[in-house]
Amino acid sequence: MNFRPPREEEVDVNLTPLIDVVFLLLIFFMVSTTFIRESEIELTLPEASAEVREDPIDVIEVAIDANGRFFVNGNALINTQLATIKQALIDVRPAEAEPVVIISADAGATHQTVITVMDAARQVGLTRITFPTKISEDQ
């Protein structure tokens, strides 16, 4: 008869498969992550005050009426597509200077039309954008 207790095998945790899984997860997240720039447009918003500011020399004026039509330096655009707005901005842009884009939108114009003009300006390299303000009469 054998009265000796059976040998207990030493319990060992093998970490190699765990490390493999962690590396696979790391690779998955690195590959599936996208890096986008949320906003590339820097705006200089004027404040409404009683003082009169001098207009910059190089200016591109974009007007948006209540019906959503666009006017670049007083000339109406044939449609409201982004490519048309970009081409109009390229056509009136001075060669040497970086002009200020002044976006004048009617109070009845949608936000989307203003954003479309801002996006077109950014895509053609015009980053100086401002909005005119109307001085309220109760000041």
LOLUM-293714 format. One line per field, with one value per residue (C-alpha): z, y, x. Coordinates in steps of 0.2 Angstrom, whole numbers, plus 5000, padded with zeros to 4 digits. Example, Ala and Ser with C-alpha at 12.3 -4.5 7.8 and 13.67 -1.06 7.14 Angstrom:
BEGIN
pz	c(5039;5036);
py	c(4978;4995);
px	c(5062;5068);
This chain:
BEGIN
pz	c(5000;4996;5010;5002;4997;4979;4972;4969;4953;4955;4948;4935;4926;4908;4904;4886;4879;4889;4882;4865;4867;4874;4859;4847;4856;4855;4837;4834;4843;4834;4817;4820;4828;4816;4820;4813;4815;4822;4817;4806;4805;4815;4817;4822;4827;4829;4844;4841;4847;4843;4836;4818;4812;4796;4783;4778;4761;4754;4757;4749;4753;4753;4755;4758;4756;4764;4750;4751;4736;4737;4731;4730;4729;4723;4709;4710;4709;4697;4710;4728;4725;4735;4719;4713;4729;4729;4711;4714;4729;4719;4705;4716;4728;4726;4721;4734;4750;4761;4761;4774;4770;4776;4777;4778;4780;4781;4797;4788;4780;4787;4797;4784;4770;4782;4786;4767;4764;4778;4772;4755;4761;4771;4757;4746;4759;4766;4785;4790;4791;4800;4801;4801;4814;4815;4829;4839;4840;4859;4863);
py	c(5000;5017;5029;5044;5059;5062;5075;5092;5100;5118;5129;5141;5155;5157;5176;5173;5172;5187;5197;5192;5197;5214;5217;5213;5225;5238;5236;5235;5252;5260;5255;5259;5276;5291;5308;5323;5341;5348;5366;5374;5391;5405;5419;5437;5443;5461;5469;5481;5498;5516;5518;5517;5505;5508;5495;5484;5487;5469;5464;5451;5454;5439;5443;5431;5436;5429;5417;5409;5418;5422;5438;5440;5458;5463;5450;5437;5419;5407;5394;5390;5375;5374;5373;5389;5399;5393;5398;5415;5417;5412;5424;5440;5435;5447;5438;5445;5449;5439;5448;5448;5439;5449;5438;5449;5437;5442;5439;5427;5417;5399;5395;5382;5395;5405;5389;5384;5401;5399;5381;5387;5401;5389;5377;5391;5397;5412;5411;5429;5430;5443;5447;5465;5471;5484;5497;5496;5513;5512;5515);
px	c(5000;5005;5002;5011;5001;5000;5011;5003;5008;5013;5000;5007;4998;5005;5005;5010;4992;4987;5001;4996;4978;4983;4995;4981;4969;4982;4985;4966;4963;4978;4972;4954;4957;4954;4961;4951;4953;4937;4939;4951;4943;4949;4936;4938;4921;4919;4910;4896;4901;4899;4916;4919;4933;4943;4940;4955;4962;4960;4943;4931;4913;4901;4883;4869;4851;4836;4833;4850;4858;4876;4884;4903;4909;4891;4891;4877;4883;4874;4870;4873;4885;4902;4912;4904;4908;4926;4929;4921;4932;4948;4943;4942;4956;4971;4987;4999;4989;4978;4962;4949;4932;4917;4902;4886;4871;4853;4844;4833;4847;4850;4865;4870;4873;4885;4894;4895;4903;4915;4920;4923;4934;4944;4946;4954;4965;4956;4957;4954;4935;4924;4906;4899;4888;4874;4875;4859;4850;4847;4865);
